[in-house]
Amino acid sequence: MKNILEALDVKKVYKIGRIEVAALQGVSIRMREGEFVSITGPSGCGKSTLLHILGGLAKPSSGQVIIDGEEISSVKDSARTDIRRRKIGFVFQRYNLLPTLTAGGNLQIAREIFGNGDRDDSHVQEVLKLLGLEKKVQHKPSEMSGGEQQRVAIARAVINKPAILLADEPTGNLDTENSHLVLSMLQELNRTFGQSIIMITHNPEAASVGNRLVEMRDGRIVPHERDVSFNRREDTIYI
């Protein structure tokens, strides 16, 4: 099974006046197609920074990121935007739905942004059914619960069959019942469609739904013997 994502020695340094703050201190990670990887760790450990770099929303200070065979870390902003549009779906803590559009309208906007790519209506119906949204297509966000809005956000993120889905604290605004529902939906997307997923969470219970766990602390990945190989020549830990 091929690697869908690879990051090599990724570092990110922010400058605050004359002070440099190292958010990431040499992170290397490989993810195989069809995996569901949970990245966890305390607040401020660098996990959201890593997710933004993996998704092409930010550039690393150094290092490489390759998504589905395309290098995204050193290309121009326009090229990175194009790769992000074609290869990556995002789900955030905030649902970010357009309030004046129905659920179906929000999905249609996502398909139009995708351009002249795959217009597979059968896939749309499969996604709506899997996420339990068939009866919510004509509802606006104000007419839906938080859990339903997040499921629409997930549908929007995967409607164009991205190579990888990146989820940043997707249950952060939800109660326990809706959190469990959204997490089970992500698991089902992974099982049914083989959707590759990286989820950022500080919640150990949420992290447990992935089939691989990566822990971060102080801008680094914490190695665990069960899922780490060590490349002595490059002095790099690969997860």
C-alpha positions in Angstrom: 0.0 0.0 0.0 1.4 3.4 -1.0 2.3 6.3 1.2 -0.4 8.9 0.8 1.5 11.5 3.0 5.1 11.9 3.9 6.8 14.7 5.9 10.5 14.8 6.4 12.2 16.8 9.2 9.5 19.5 9.2 10.4 22.5 11.4 8.4 25.7 12.0 9.8 28.7 13.7 7.7 31.8 14.5 9.4 35.2 15.1 7.9 37.4 17.8 10.0 40.5 17.7 13.5 39.4 18.3 12.4 36.1 19.9 12.2 32.9 17.9 9.7 30.3 19.0 10.1 26.8 17.6 6.6 25.3 17.2 7.9 22.2 15.3 11.4 20.8 15.9 12.0 18.2 13.2 8.8 16.2 12.7 8.9 13.2 10.3 5.8 11.2 9.6 4.6 8.7 6.9 1.0 7.7 6.4 -0.2 4.8 4.3 -3.3 5.1 2.1 -6.5 4.2 4.0 -5.1 4.8 7.5 -6.9 6.7 10.2 -4.2 8.4 12.3 -5.0 10.3 15.5 -2.4 12.9 16.6 -2.8 13.9 20.2 -0.9 15.9 22.8 -1.3 18.8 25.2 -2.3 22.3 24.1 0.7 24.1 22.5 2.6 21.0 21.6 2.5 21.8 17.9 -0.2 19.5 16.6 -2.4 22.1 14.9 0.7 23.8 13.4 1.7 20.4 12.0 -1.8 19.8 10.6 -1.8 23.3 8.9 1.5 22.5 7.3 0.5 19.0 6.2 -2.6 20.6 4.6 -0.7 23.3 2.8 -2.3 26.1 4.9 1.1 27.1 6.1 4.7 26.6 4.9 7.3 25.0 7.1 10.5 26.9 7.9 12.3 23.9 6.6 11.6 20.3 5.6 9.4 18.6 3.0 5.8 17.6 2.8 4.5 15.3 0.0 0.8 14.6 -0.4 -0.2 11.8 -2.8 3.1 12.1 -4.7 3.1 16.0 -4.9 5.5 18.1 -3.0 3.7 21.0 -1.4 6.1 22.7 1.0 8.4 24.5 -1.5 6.0 25.4 -4.4 4.4 28.8 -5.0 1.3 29.7 -3.2 -0.9 29.3 -6.3 0.4 25.8 -6.9 0.0 24.9 -3.2 -3.6 26.2 -3.3 -4.3 24.0 -6.4 -2.9 20.9 -4.7 -4.8 21.6 -1.6 -8.1 22.0 -3.6 -7.5 18.7 -5.4 -6.0 16.5 -2.7 -7.1 17.6 0.7 -10.4 17.9 2.6 -10.6 19.9 5.9 -12.9 19.6 8.9 -12.4 22.1 11.7 -13.8 22.7 15.2 -16.0 25.4 13.8 -18.3 24.2 11.1 -17.8 27.2 8.7 -21.0 26.5 6.8 -22.5 29.3 4.7 -25.5 30.3 6.8 -27.7 31.5 3.9 -27.4 28.2 2.0 -29.0 24.8 2.7 -26.9 21.7 3.5 -27.2 20.8 -0.2 -26.2 24.3 -1.2 -23.1 24.1 0.9 -22.2 20.8 -0.7 -22.8 22.2 -4.2 -20.5 25.1 -3.6 -17.8 22.6 -2.7 -18.3 20.7 -5.9 -18.2 23.9 -8.0 -14.9 25.0 -6.3 -13.5 21.6 -7.3 -14.1 22.6 -11.0 -14.5 20.2 -13.8 -13.4 17.1 -11.8 -15.4 14.1 -10.7 -19.1 14.9 -10.7 -20.2 11.5 -9.4 -23.8 12.0 -8.1 -23.9 8.4 -6.8 -20.9 9.2 -4.6 -22.8 12.3 -3.2 -25.8 10.1 -2.3 -23.6 7.5 -0.7 -21.9 10.1 1.5 -25.3 11.7 2.5 -26.6 8.2 3.4 -23.6 7.2 5.3 -23.6 10.5 7.3 -27.4 10.3 7.9 -28.1 13.5 6.0 -30.6 12.5 3.4 -33.4 14.4 5.2 -31.3 17.4 5.9 -30.4 18.5 2.4 -32.9 21.3 2.3 -32.2 22.6 5.8 -30.1 25.6 6.6 -27.4 25.5 9.3 -29.7 27.4 11.7 -32.2 24.6 11.4 -29.7 21.9 12.3 -28.1 20.7 15.6 -24.3 21.2 16.1 -23.8 17.5 15.3 -25.7 17.7 12.1 -23.8 20.8 11.0 -20.5 19.0 11.7 -21.7 16.1 9.6 -22.5 18.5 6.7 -19.0 19.9 7.2 -17.6 16.4 6.9 -19.7 15.7 3.8 -18.4 18.9 2.2 -14.8 17.9 3.0 -15.1 14.5 1.3 -17.6 15.1 -1.4 -14.8 15.5 -4.0 -12.9 12.4 -2.9 -9.8 14.0 -1.5 -6.7 11.9 -1.1 -6.6 12.8 2.6 -9.0 14.3 5.1 -7.5 16.5 7.9 -9.7 17.0 10.9 -8.7 19.6 13.6 -10.6 18.9 16.9 -13.8 18.0 15.0 -15.7 17.3 18.2 -14.4 20.3 20.1 -17.8 22.1 20.0 -20.0 19.1 20.5 -21.6 17.4 23.5 -20.8 13.8 24.3 -23.6 12.2 22.3 -22.8 14.2 19.1 -19.1 13.7 19.6 -19.5 9.9 19.6 -21.8 10.2 16.5 -19.3 12.3 14.5 -16.4 10.0 15.5 -18.3 7.0 14.4 -19.1 8.7 11.1 -15.3 9.3 10.5 -14.6 5.7 11.3 -17.3 4.6 8.8 -15.8 6.9 6.1 -12.5 5.3 6.7 -13.9 1.7 6.6 -16.5 2.2 3.8 -14.6 4.4 1.4 -11.0 3.8 2.6 -10.7 7.5 3.3 -7.3 8.4 4.6 -7.8 10.6 7.7 -5.5 12.5 10.1 -7.4 13.8 13.2 -5.9 16.2 15.7 -7.4 15.9 19.2 -6.4 16.5 22.8 -9.1 14.0 23.9 -7.8 10.5 24.6 -11.2 8.9 24.0 -11.5 10.6 20.6 -8.0 9.7 19.7 -8.8 6.0 20.3 -11.0 5.8 17.3 -8.1 6.0 14.9 -6.2 2.8 13.9 -2.8 4.5 14.7 -1.9 6.9 17.5 0.8 9.5 17.3 1.6 11.6 20.4 3.3 15.0 20.3 5.0 17.0 22.9 7.1 20.2 22.7 7.0 20.3 18.9 8.2 16.7 18.5 6.7 13.3 18.0 7.0 11.0 21.0 8.5 7.7 19.8 6.7 4.4 20.8 8.5 1.2 20.1 5.3 -0.5 18.6 5.0 1.9 15.7 8.4 3.6 15.1 11.3 2.8 13.0 14.6 4.6 13.4 16.7 5.6 10.5 20.2 6.0 12.0 21.8 7.3 8.8 19.4 10.3 8.7 19.0 10.5 12.5 15.2 10.8 11.9 12.3 9.2 13.6 9.6 8.0 11.2 6.1 7.3 12.4 
